[in-house]
Amino acid sequence: MVGSRALTLTLRLQGVDIRLDAGQCTIIPVGTHAFIHLIDVPLDAALPCDVLIEYDLLITDRNGIHSGILEWAPHLLYGEAHCPNFVLRSRIDQLLHGSCRKPHHPAADGLLCVDRLLESEPEACKRPTLLMMSGDQVYADDVAGPMLRAIHALIERLGLFDERLDGAVVSDSAKLYEHPASYYHRADLLPALESNETLRERFFGGARKPIFTSSSADNHLVTFAEVMAMYLLVWSPTSWTLIAPQPPALTPERRKRYALEQTRIEEFKKGLGGVGRAMAHLPCLMIFDDHDITDDWNLSAQWEETAYGHPFSKRIIGNALLAYMLCQGWGNNPDAFGGMLERTRLLSASGQDRYLDSDIQDSLIDELLSFQKWHYVLPTRPALVVLDTRTRRWRSEMTLRQPSGLLDWEALSELQQELLDHPSAIIVSPAPIFGVKLIESVQRVFSWCGYPLLVDAENWMAHRGAAQVILNIFQHSRTPGNYVVLSGDVHYSFVYEVLIRHRKAGPRIWQITSSGIKNEFPPALLEWFDRLNRWLYSPRSPLNWLTKRRRMRIVPHVPEHAEAGERLWNSAGIGQVFFNEKGQPQDIYQHNADGSPKTRMVAPEISEAVE
């Protein structure tokens, strides 16, 4: 929660008022009129399961008058309710999941599917257990011009702290916001030196990605204030009421682009009330992927050397990671971030003159970049294991420019220990562990040619060591009999059931991918990839024996609305999975953001349609 001042808060939980003191509410100022309130209240007794639990958050003004959510955020309530509610489920019998929410994509916002679902189903026993967002909740590296203009207006309105910049053509954030390159030309902020060309190309996206997506870093966020303002604008309708941004001076071509983006941002804004309402009624968990920080984040050892070896790009990455910690990561596991919060408060205290202390900021960024507790595990039934596939990478032993493995040996060993002796488990991997073979093959070819950045060559099979270890984990005798892998990232949705060949008692694995919440793959291109993948990797194709998964049988589920046997579903929305008592997926749906009926992923007979 963010307020324009440090607030006096009281949590009302099941009719009991708990006044929040410094031990239960950590307040971190990020500007003159912007105070983050991180609320973590330990309870003497566990809350009941499978029943509605009402709560309210009371703000006490200077006159001692209390105002509840009905007064200060009525858009968070359904119908005639006076306060929000939530349900703690005794087991995960269903959940919602998705990834990739880009505000200026023309698709509708898939999180509004969650709002419609909760509004139509008030019964506690029929609520989803949780909403899992598996990456790219914000796009710090791909920002619309109107959104960036709104960010700057909100920075000014709230007095978000400035910072000094090293290694750029501007000396501080105030000069950055006024610079001619601030809109659509941010790669020009690097000095025109030969030593910066590699950074300009790899970090600011000088090379386009025509194979899969048109990545644009024209408006890449730079400062901590910019990223914080972005979070406020993508989650809260209230922030938009504080500003009235006007277009900057642009060329005729840029004005046309700005106008198109403006129409999309206006549509995005209309749904923010419903998004906030859904999140106020449902436990929400998150994990980062690359766009939360920057495109292709930690793709390879060479990328890391380039990005972290320059003070400007290192600051950009660190600022995004700091904002992620405050706005996403902390809520997943507050106990893991105690020390980090103290150092963040030290940084915010240095901003009394409106400028953050550069030495303190750089020191905090160094600690964030070496932090090892972004991943987390929930002791639910089934166990929920959420992977950090971005900061604990297995660097290629062959060449620095080859893609790194998504987890290193130590992280994979820890994953196996977490899974031992569980009868079932849900693993959240931002990138699919079992992806589309053809697309992975295209990525591998570009990596061999030395161009992994051109095609987002990040998949579990791209690194031999990481691929072998993760596949061996699935085949270990003491790891669960039922795995469900939830993923996003790819901007299309699909379901594979994976079986171990020649093992009757082997584990059953489901790869369930839902992407994106507000993003889609180019339709014509995906149609061809889908068709070619079915031809080239049909059940009897010898190409299957050239893949690392040759000891596994892949059984694709078919979207029920598919017109010509497609296995890949291309529609923004949110995924929903129902589980039986064994932790196996019983029904799998993709709710479509465009308002069309939900799409069921239909499982064929095991003997059919095996890749």
C-alpha positions as CSV (number, residue, x, y, z in Angstrom):
1,M,0.0,0.0,0.0
2,V,1.3,3.5,-0.9
3,G,0.1,6.7,0.8
4,S,0.9,10.4,0.3
5,R,2.1,10.4,3.9
6,A,3.0,7.9,6.7
7,L,-0.4,6.5,7.7
8,T,-1.8,5.3,11.0
9,L,-3.4,2.0,10.1
10,T,-5.6,-0.5,11.8
11,L,-6.3,-4.0,10.4
12,R,-9.8,-5.2,11.1
13,L,-9.8,-9.0,10.8
14,Q,-13.0,-11.0,11.5
15,G,-14.3,-8.1,13.6
16,V,-11.1,-7.7,15.7
17,D,-9.1,-4.5,15.3
18,I,-5.3,-4.8,15.3
19,R,-3.5,-1.4,15.4
20,L,-0.4,-1.7,13.2
21,D,2.8,-0.6,14.9
22,A,6.3,-0.4,13.5
23,G,6.7,-4.2,14.0
24,Q,3.8,-5.0,11.8
25,C,4.0,-2.2,9.2
26,T,7.3,-1.1,7.7
27,I,7.1,2.4,6.1
28,I,9.5,3.3,3.4
29,P,9.3,6.8,1.9
30,V,10.2,6.8,-1.9
31,G,9.3,10.5,-2.4
32,T,8.1,13.6,-0.6
33,H,4.5,12.4,-1.0
34,A,4.9,8.7,-1.5
35,F,5.2,6.2,1.4
36,I,5.2,2.5,0.9
37,H,3.5,0.6,3.7
38,L,4.5,-3.1,4.0
39,I,2.1,-4.9,6.3
40,D,3.0,-8.3,7.9
41,V,0.9,-9.3,10.9
42,P,1.7,-12.5,12.8
43,L,-1.4,-14.0,14.3
44,D,-1.7,-16.0,17.6
45,A,-4.0,-18.6,16.0
46,A,-4.3,-19.8,12.4
47,L,-7.2,-18.5,10.4
48,P,-10.0,-20.9,9.5
49,C,-9.9,-22.7,6.1
50,D,-12.5,-22.8,3.4
51,V,-14.7,-20.0,4.8
52,L,-15.0,-16.4,3.8
53,I,-12.8,-14.2,6.0
54,E,-13.7,-10.5,6.0
55,Y,-11.1,-7.8,6.5
56,D,-10.7,-4.0,6.4
57,L,-7.9,-1.6,6.6
58,L,-8.8,1.5,8.5
59,I,-6.9,4.8,8.1
60,T,-7.0,7.2,11.0
61,D,-6.7,10.9,10.1
62,R,-5.2,13.7,12.2
63,N,-8.6,14.2,13.9
64,G,-8.8,10.5,15.0
65,I,-11.5,9.6,12.5
66,H,-11.3,6.1,11.0
67,S,-12.0,5.5,7.3
68,G,-12.3,2.0,5.9
69,I,-11.9,0.6,2.4
70,L,-15.5,1.5,1.6
71,E,-14.6,5.2,2.0
72,W,-11.1,5.4,0.5
73,A,-11.2,2.6,-2.2
74,P,-14.8,1.6,-2.9
75,H,-13.7,0.2,-6.3
76,L,-12.2,-2.7,-4.4
77,L,-15.6,-4.0,-3.3
78,Y,-18.1,-6.3,-5.0
79,G,-21.8,-5.4,-4.9
80,E,-23.1,-4.1,-1.6
81,A,-20.2,-5.3,0.5
82,H,-18.8,-3.0,3.1
83,C,-15.3,-4.6,3.1
84,P,-13.3,-7.2,1.1
85,N,-12.9,-10.9,1.9
86,F,-10.7,-13.8,1.0
87,V,-10.6,-17.6,1.5
88,L,-7.7,-19.8,2.7
89,R,-8.2,-23.2,1.1
90,S,-7.2,-26.3,3.0
91,R,-5.7,-27.7,-0.3
92,I,-5.0,-26.4,-3.8
93,D,-8.1,-27.8,-5.6
94,Q,-7.9,-25.1,-8.2
95,L,-5.8,-22.0,-9.0
96,L,-5.4,-19.3,-11.6
97,H,-2.1,-18.5,-13.4
98,G,-0.7,-16.3,-16.1
99,S,2.2,-14.1,-17.2
100,C,3.1,-11.2,-19.5
101,R,0.9,-8.1,-18.9
102,K,2.0,-5.4,-21.3
103,P,-0.2,-2.3,-20.9
104,H,0.0,-1.1,-24.5
105,H,-0.6,-4.4,-26.2
106,P,-3.9,-4.2,-28.1
107,A,-5.4,-7.3,-26.4
108,A,-7.8,-6.9,-23.4
109,D,-6.4,-7.4,-19.9
110,G,-6.6,-11.0,-18.9
111,L,-6.8,-10.1,-15.2
112,L,-10.3,-8.8,-15.8
113,C,-11.2,-12.5,-16.4
114,V,-10.3,-13.0,-12.7
115,D,-12.5,-10.2,-11.7
116,R,-15.5,-11.6,-13.7
117,L,-14.9,-15.1,-12.3
118,L,-14.9,-13.9,-8.6
119,E,-17.9,-11.7,-9.2
120,S,-19.9,-14.6,-10.6
121,E,-18.9,-17.1,-8.0
122,P,-19.2,-15.8,-4.4
123,E,-19.3,-19.2,-2.7
124,A,-16.1,-19.8,-0.6
125,C,-15.7,-23.4,-1.5
126,K,-15.6,-22.5,-5.2
127,R,-13.0,-19.8,-5.0
128,P,-9.6,-20.4,-6.6
129,T,-7.0,-21.1,-4.0
130,L,-4.7,-18.4,-5.4
131,L,-3.6,-16.4,-8.4
132,M,0.0,-17.1,-9.6
133,M,1.7,-14.6,-11.8
134,S,4.8,-16.2,-13.3
135,G,6.7,-13.2,-14.8
136,D,6.5,-10.0,-16.7
137,Q,4.0,-8.4,-14.4
138,V,5.4,-5.1,-15.6
139,Y,7.5,-4.3,-18.7
140,A,10.3,-2.1,-17.5
141,D,12.1,-2.4,-20.9
142,D,9.1,-1.9,-23.3
143,V,7.1,1.2,-22.3
144,A,4.6,3.2,-24.4
145,G,5.3,6.9,-24.8
146,P,2.0,7.9,-23.1
147,M,2.8,5.6,-20.2
148,L,6.3,7.2,-19.9
149,R,4.7,10.6,-20.0
150,A,2.4,9.6,-17.2
151,I,5.3,8.2,-15.2
152,H,7.1,11.5,-15.4
153,A,3.9,13.4,-14.4
154,L,3.4,11.1,-11.4
155,I,7.1,11.5,-10.4
156,E,6.6,15.2,-10.3
157,R,3.2,15.0,-8.5
158,L,4.5,12.7,-5.7
159,G,8.0,14.2,-5.5
160,L,9.6,10.8,-6.1
161,F,13.3,10.9,-5.2
162,D,15.9,11.9,-7.9
163,E,19.2,10.2,-8.3
164,R,22.6,10.9,-9.9
165,L,23.7,8.9,-12.9
166,D,27.1,7.7,-13.9
167,G,28.1,6.7,-17.4
168,A,25.3,8.4,-19.2
169,V,25.2,11.7,-21.2
170,V,23.0,13.1,-18.4
171,S,24.3,13.6,-14.9
172,D,21.0,13.0,-13.0
173,S,17.4,12.0,-13.3
174,A,16.0,15.5,-13.5
175,K,18.1,16.1,-16.6
176,L,17.1,12.7,-18.0
177,Y,13.4,13.5,-17.8
178,E,14.0,16.8,-19.8
179,H,16.5,15.4,-22.3
180,P,15.3,15.2,-26.0
181,A,16.2,11.5,-26.0
182,S,14.0,10.8,-23.1
183,Y,11.1,9.7,-25.4
184,Y,11.7,7.0,-28.0
185,H,15.5,7.5,-28.1
186,R,16.9,6.3,-24.8
187,A,19.7,4.3,-26.4
188,D,21.2,7.8,-27.2
189,L,21.7,8.4,-23.5
190,L,24.9,6.4,-23.6
191,P,28.0,8.5,-24.6
192,A,29.0,7.9,-28.3
193,L,32.1,5.9,-27.5
194,E,33.2,2.7,-29.2
195,S,33.3,0.9,-25.9
196,N,29.6,1.5,-25.5
197,E,28.5,-0.1,-28.8
198,T,28.2,-3.6,-27.3
199,L,26.1,-2.3,-24.4
200,R,23.9,-0.2,-26.7
201,E,23.3,-3.3,-28.9
202,R,22.7,-5.9,-26.2
203,F,21.1,-3.9,-23.5
204,F,19.0,-1.2,-25.3
205,G,17.9,-3.6,-28.0
206,G,19.7,-2.0,-31.0
207,A,19.0,-5.3,-32.7
208,R,15.4,-6.1,-33.4
209,K,14.1,-9.7,-33.0
210,P,12.1,-10.4,-36.2
211,I,11.9,-14.1,-35.5
212,F,9.6,-14.0,-32.5
213,T,8.8,-10.5,-31.3
214,S,9.5,-6.9,-32.1
215,S,11.3,-5.9,-28.9
216,S,11.6,-2.2,-28.3
217,A,13.7,-0.6,-25.6
218,D,13.1,2.9,-27.0
219,N,11.6,4.0,-23.6
220,H,13.5,1.7,-21.3
221,L,12.9,2.8,-17.7
222,V,16.1,4.0,-16.0
223,T,15.6,5.5,-12.6
224,F,14.2,4.0,-9.4
225,A,11.5,6.7,-9.5
226,E,10.4,5.7,-13.0
227,V,10.0,2.0,-12.1
228,M,8.1,2.8,-8.9
229,A,5.8,5.2,-10.8
230,M,5.2,2.4,-13.3
231,Y,4.1,0.0,-10.6
232,L,1.7,2.6,-9.2
233,L,0.2,3.2,-12.7
234,V,-0.2,-0.5,-13.8
235,W,-1.9,-1.6,-10.6
236,S,-4.0,1.4,-9.3
237,P,-6.6,3.6,-10.9
238,T,-6.1,6.1,-8.1
239,S,-2.7,7.1,-9.5
240,W,-4.2,8.2,-12.8
241,T,-6.6,10.6,-11.0
242,L,-3.6,12.6,-9.7
243,I,-2.2,13.5,-13.1
244,A,-3.1,15.0,-16.5
245,P,-0.1,14.3,-18.7
246,Q,0.1,16.1,-22.1
247,P,2.1,14.8,-25.1
248,P,5.8,15.8,-25.4
249,A,7.2,17.5,-28.5
250,L,7.6,14.7,-31.1
251,T,8.3,14.2,-34.8
252,P,5.2,13.6,-37.0
253,E,6.1,9.9,-37.1
254,R,6.4,9.6,-33.3
255,R,3.2,11.6,-32.8
256,K,1.4,8.9,-34.8
257,R,2.9,6.2,-32.7
258,Y,2.1,8.1,-29.5
259,A,-1.6,8.5,-30.5
260,L,-2.0,4.8,-31.2
261,E,-0.4,3.9,-27.9
262,Q,-2.6,6.5,-26.1
263,T,-5.8,4.7,-27.3
264,R,-4.4,1.4,-25.9
265,I,-3.4,3.0,-22.6
266,E,-6.8,4.5,-22.2
267,E,-8.4,1.1,-22.6
268,F,-6.0,-0.4,-20.1
269,K,-6.8,2.3,-17.5
270,K,-10.5,1.5,-17.7
271,G,-9.9,-2.0,-16.3
272,L,-7.7,-1.1,-13.4
273,G,-10.5,-0.9,-10.8
274,G,-11.6,-4.5,-11.6
275,V,-8.0,-5.7,-11.5
276,G,-7.5,-4.2,-8.0
277,R,-10.9,-5.6,-6.9
278,A,-9.9,-9.1,-7.9
279,M,-6.5,-8.9,-6.2
280,A,-8.1,-7.6,-3.0
281,H,-10.2,-10.8,-2.8
282,L,-7.6,-13.5,-3.8
283,P,-4.2,-14.5,-2.4
284,C,-1.7,-13.4,-5.1
285,L,1.8,-14.7,-5.6
286,M,4.4,-13.5,-8.1
287,I,7.9,-14.2,-9.5
288,F,9.9,-12.2,-11.9
289,D,10.9,-13.0,-15.5
290,D,13.1,-10.8,-17.7
291,H,10.8,-7.9,-18.6
292,D,10.2,-7.1,-15.0
293,I,13.9,-6.1,-15.1
294,T,15.1,-5.9,-18.7
295,D,14.9,-8.0,-21.8
296,D,17.0,-11.1,-21.9
297,W,18.1,-10.5,-18.3
298,N,21.2,-12.7,-17.6
299,L,20.8,-14.5,-20.9
300,S,24.5,-15.5,-21.0
301,A,27.7,-14.9,-19.3
302,Q,28.7,-12.4,-22.0
303,W,25.4,-10.5,-21.4
304,E,26.2,-10.3,-17.7
305,E,29.8,-9.1,-18.3
306,T,28.5,-6.3,-20.6
307,A,25.5,-5.2,-18.5
308,Y,27.1,-5.3,-15.0
309,G,30.4,-3.9,-16.3
310,H,28.9,-0.5,-17.1
311,P,27.7,1.8,-14.2
312,F,24.6,3.0,-16.2
313,S,23.2,-0.4,-17.2
314,K,24.0,-1.8,-13.8
315,R,22.1,1.0,-12.1
316,I,19.1,0.4,-14.5
317,I,19.0,-3.3,-13.6
318,G,19.4,-2.6,-9.9
319,N,16.7,0.0,-9.8
320,A,14.2,-2.4,-11.4
321,L,15.2,-5.1,-9.0
322,L,14.8,-2.8,-6.0
323,A,11.3,-1.9,-7.2
324,Y,10.5,-5.5,-7.8
325,M,11.5,-6.4,-4.2
326,L,9.2,-3.7,-2.8
327,C,6.2,-4.2,-5.1
328,Q,6.3,-8.0,-5.8
329,G,9.0,-10.0,-4.1
330,W,8.5,-9.0,-0.5
331,G,4.9,-10.1,-0.5
332,N,5.8,-13.7,-1.4
333,N,8.0,-14.3,1.6
334,P,8.4,-11.3,4.0
335,D,10.8,-13.1,6.3
336,A,13.4,-13.4,3.6
337,F,13.8,-9.7,3.1
338,G,14.3,-8.3,6.7
339,G,17.9,-7.2,6.1
340,M,17.1,-5.8,2.7
341,L,14.3,-3.7,4.0
342,E,16.6,-2.1,6.6
343,R,19.1,-1.2,3.9
344,T,16.3,0.2,1.7
345,R,15.1,2.4,4.6
346,L,18.7,3.7,4.9
347,L,18.6,4.6,1.2
348,S,15.3,6.3,1.4
349,A,16.4,8.3,4.5
350,S,19.3,9.7,2.3
351,G,16.7,11.3,0.0
352,Q,15.8,14.2,2.3
353,D,17.4,16.6,-0.2
354,R,15.3,14.9,-3.0
355,Y,18.4,13.0,-4.2
356,L,19.3,9.5,-3.2
357,D,22.8,8.9,-2.0
358,S,24.7,7.2,-4.9
359,D,27.1,5.2,-2.7
360,I,24.3,3.8,-0.6
361,Q,22.2,3.1,-3.7
362,D,25.1,1.3,-5.5
363,S,25.9,-0.7,-2.3
364,L,22.2,-1.8,-2.0
365,I,22.2,-2.8,-5.7
366,D,25.3,-4.9,-5.2
367,E,23.5,-6.8,-2.4
368,L,20.3,-7.2,-4.5
369,L,22.3,-8.6,-7.4
370,S,23.9,-11.3,-5.1
371,F,20.6,-12.0,-3.2
372,Q,19.7,-15.7,-3.3
373,K,16.2,-15.9,-1.8
374,W,13.9,-14.8,-4.6
375,H,12.5,-18.3,-4.9
376,Y,10.1,-19.7,-2.4
377,V,8.1,-22.8,-1.4
378,L,4.6,-23.0,0.1
379,P,3.8,-26.0,2.4
380,T,0.4,-26.5,0.7
381,R,-1.3,-29.6,-0.6
382,P,0.2,-30.2,-3.2
383,A,3.4,-28.4,-2.4
384,L,4.0,-25.2,-4.5
385,V,7.6,-24.6,-5.5
386,V,8.3,-21.3,-7.2
387,L,11.6,-21.1,-9.1
388,D,13.9,-18.2,-9.6
389,T,15.2,-18.9,-13.1
390,R,16.9,-15.5,-13.6
391,T,19.6,-15.0,-10.9
392,R,21.0,-18.5,-10.2
393,R,22.1,-19.4,-13.7
394,W,24.4,-22.2,-15.0
395,R,26.8,-20.3,-17.2
396,S,27.9,-22.1,-20.4
397,E,31.3,-23.8,-20.1
398,M,31.8,-23.7,-23.9
399,T,31.6,-20.0,-24.7
400,L,30.5,-16.9,-22.9
401,R,27.9,-16.0,-25.5
402,Q,26.0,-19.3,-25.4
403,P,22.7,-19.1,-23.3
404,S,23.1,-20.0,-19.6
405,G,21.2,-22.8,-18.0
406,L,18.1,-21.5,-16.2
407,L,19.2,-23.0,-12.9
408,D,22.8,-23.8,-11.8
409,W,23.8,-27.1,-10.2
410,E,23.3,-25.9,-6.6
411,A,19.8,-24.5,-7.3
412,L,18.8,-27.7,-9.1
413,S,20.1,-29.8,-6.1
414,E,18.0,-27.6,-3.8
415,L,15.0,-28.1,-6.0
416,Q,15.4,-31.9,-5.8
417,Q,15.6,-31.7,-2.0
418,E,12.4,-29.7,-1.9
419,L,10.6,-32.3,-3.9
420,L,11.8,-35.5,-2.2
421,D,9.0,-37.7,-0.8
422,H,6.1,-35.4,-1.8
423,P,3.3,-37.4,-3.4
424,S,2.7,-34.5,-5.8
425,A,4.0,-31.0,-6.5
426,I,3.3,-27.9,-8.4
427,I,6.4,-26.3,-9.9
428,V,6.3,-22.7,-11.2
429,S,8.9,-22.2,-13.9
430,P,8.5,-18.8,-15.7
431,A,9.8,-20.5,-18.9
432,P,8.3,-23.9,-19.9
433,I,10.4,-26.8,-19.0
434,F,8.8,-28.8,-21.9
435,G,8.4,-26.3,-24.7
436,V,7.5,-26.5,-28.4
437,K,10.3,-28.6,-30.0
438,L,10.4,-26.7,-33.3
439,I,10.7,-23.3,-31.6
440,E,13.4,-24.6,-29.3
441,S,15.2,-26.0,-32.4
442,V,15.1,-22.6,-34.1
443,Q,16.5,-21.0,-30.9
444,R,19.3,-23.6,-30.8
445,V,20.3,-22.8,-34.4
446,F,20.6,-19.1,-33.7
447,S,22.6,-19.8,-30.5
448,W,25.0,-22.0,-32.5
449,C,25.5,-19.1,-34.9
450,G,26.2,-16.8,-32.1
451,Y,23.0,-14.8,-32.1
452,P,21.0,-16.0,-29.0
453,L,19.7,-12.4,-28.4
454,L,17.8,-12.4,-31.8
455,V,15.3,-15.1,-30.8
456,D,15.0,-15.1,-27.0
457,A,17.0,-18.3,-26.8
458,E,16.0,-19.1,-23.3
459,N,14.6,-22.5,-22.6
460,W,15.5,-25.4,-20.3
461,M,16.9,-27.5,-23.1
462,A,19.3,-24.7,-24.3
463,H,22.0,-25.7,-21.8
464,R,23.1,-29.3,-21.8
465,G,24.0,-29.6,-18.1
466,A,20.8,-27.9,-16.8
467,A,18.6,-29.9,-19.2
468,Q,20.1,-33.2,-18.1
469,V,19.8,-32.5,-14.4
470,I,16.2,-31.3,-14.5
471,L,15.2,-34.3,-16.6
472,N,17.0,-36.6,-14.2
473,I,15.1,-35.0,-11.3
474,F,11.8,-35.9,-12.9
475,Q,12.9,-39.6,-13.1
476,H,14.3,-39.9,-9.6
477,S,12.5,-42.6,-7.6
478,R,11.9,-40.4,-4.5
479,T,10.5,-37.4,-6.3
480,P,6.7,-37.0,-6.7
481,G,4.6,-39.3,-8.8
482,N,2.6,-36.3,-10.1
483,Y,4.3,-33.1,-11.2
484,V,2.5,-30.1,-12.6
485,V,4.7,-27.4,-14.2
486,L,3.0,-24.0,-14.5
487,S,4.7,-21.6,-16.9
488,G,4.2,-18.5,-19.1
489,D,6.7,-16.3,-21.0
490,V,6.0,-17.5,-24.6
491,H,2.8,-15.5,-25.4
492,Y,0.7,-18.6,-26.3
493,S,-0.9,-21.3,-24.2
494,F,-0.6,-25.1,-24.4
495,V,-0.7,-28.3,-22.3
496,Y,1.5,-31.3,-22.6
497,E,1.4,-34.5,-20.6
498,V,4.8,-36.1,-20.3
499,L,5.4,-39.8,-19.7
500,I,8.7,-41.6,-19.1
501,R,9.2,-44.2,-21.9
502,H,9.5,-47.9,-20.8
503,R,8.5,-47.2,-17.2
504,K,5.0,-48.3,-16.1
505,A,5.4,-46.8,-12.7
506,G,7.2,-43.6,-13.8
507,P,6.0,-40.2,-12.8
508,R,3.3,-38.3,-14.6
509,I,4.2,-34.8,-15.6
510,W,2.0,-32.0,-17.0
511,Q,3.4,-28.9,-18.6
512,I,0.7,-26.2,-18.4
513,T,1.5,-22.9,-20.0
514,S,-0.7,-19.8,-19.9
515,S,0.6,-16.7,-21.7
516,G,0.0,-13.8,-21.9
517,I,-2.3,-12.0,-19.6
518,K,-2.1,-9.0,-22.0
519,N,0.2,-10.1,-24.8
520,E,-0.1,-12.5,-27.8
521,F,2.1,-14.1,-30.3
522,P,2.0,-12.9,-34.0
523,P,-1.0,-15.1,-35.2
524,A,0.2,-16.0,-38.7
525,L,3.7,-16.9,-37.4
526,L,2.3,-19.1,-34.6
527,E,0.0,-20.9,-37.0
528,W,3.0,-21.9,-39.1
529,F,5.1,-22.9,-36.1
530,D,2.2,-25.0,-34.8
531,R,1.6,-26.7,-38.1
532,L,5.3,-27.4,-38.8
533,N,5.9,-28.7,-35.3
534,R,3.1,-31.3,-35.8
535,W,4.6,-32.4,-39.1
536,L,8.3,-32.4,-38.1
537,Y,7.9,-33.9,-34.6
538,S,5.0,-36.3,-35.3
539,P,5.0,-39.5,-33.1
540,R,7.0,-41.5,-35.6
541,S,9.4,-38.7,-36.7
542,P,13.1,-39.6,-36.3
543,L,13.7,-36.0,-35.3
544,N,12.3,-36.8,-31.9
545,W,15.5,-38.9,-31.2
546,L,17.6,-35.8,-31.8
547,T,16.1,-34.0,-28.8
548,K,17.1,-34.2,-25.1
549,R,13.6,-35.5,-24.3
550,R,13.8,-38.7,-26.4
551,R,13.2,-40.9,-23.4
552,M,9.9,-39.1,-22.8
553,R,6.6,-39.3,-24.5
554,I,4.9,-36.0,-25.1
555,V,1.1,-36.0,-25.3
556,P,-0.3,-32.6,-26.4
557,H,-3.8,-31.5,-25.2
558,V,-6.0,-30.0,-27.8
559,P,-7.8,-26.6,-27.3
560,E,-11.5,-27.4,-27.7
561,H,-12.0,-24.3,-29.9
562,A,-9.1,-25.2,-32.3
563,E,-10.2,-25.2,-35.9
564,A,-7.6,-27.4,-37.6
565,G,-5.9,-29.5,-34.9
566,E,-3.9,-26.7,-33.4
567,R,-2.1,-27.5,-30.1
568,L,-1.1,-23.9,-29.3
569,W,-3.8,-21.4,-28.2
570,N,-3.2,-17.8,-29.0
571,S,-5.4,-15.6,-27.0
572,A,-4.7,-13.2,-24.1
573,G,-6.3,-14.3,-20.8
574,I,-5.7,-16.3,-17.7
575,G,-5.3,-20.0,-17.0
576,Q,-7.3,-22.1,-14.6
577,V,-6.4,-25.5,-13.3
578,F,-8.6,-27.9,-11.2
579,F,-6.8,-30.6,-9.3
580,N,-8.0,-33.9,-7.9
581,E,-7.1,-35.3,-4.5
582,K,-3.8,-36.8,-5.9
583,G,-2.7,-33.4,-7.1
584,Q,-3.3,-34.3,-10.8
585,P,-4.9,-31.8,-13.1
586,Q,-8.5,-32.7,-13.6
587,D,-9.7,-29.8,-15.8
588,I,-7.6,-27.2,-17.6
589,Y,-9.0,-24.0,-19.0
590,Q,-7.8,-20.8,-20.6
591,H,-10.2,-17.8,-19.9
592,N,-10.1,-15.5,-22.9
593,A,-9.7,-11.8,-22.3
594,D,-11.7,-10.9,-25.4
595,G,-14.9,-12.2,-23.7
596,S,-15.3,-15.3,-25.8
597,P,-16.1,-18.6,-24.0
598,K,-13.4,-20.2,-22.0
599,T,-11.3,-22.7,-23.8
600,R,-10.9,-26.2,-22.3
601,M,-7.6,-28.1,-23.0
602,V,-8.8,-31.6,-24.0
603,A,-6.6,-34.6,-23.1
604,P,-6.5,-37.3,-25.8
605,E,-6.1,-40.9,-25.1
606,I,-2.6,-41.6,-24.0
607,S,-2.1,-43.9,-27.0
608,E,-3.0,-41.0,-29.4
609,A,-1.2,-38.0,-30.5
610,V,2.1,-38.8,-28.8
611,E,5.1,-36.8,-30.1
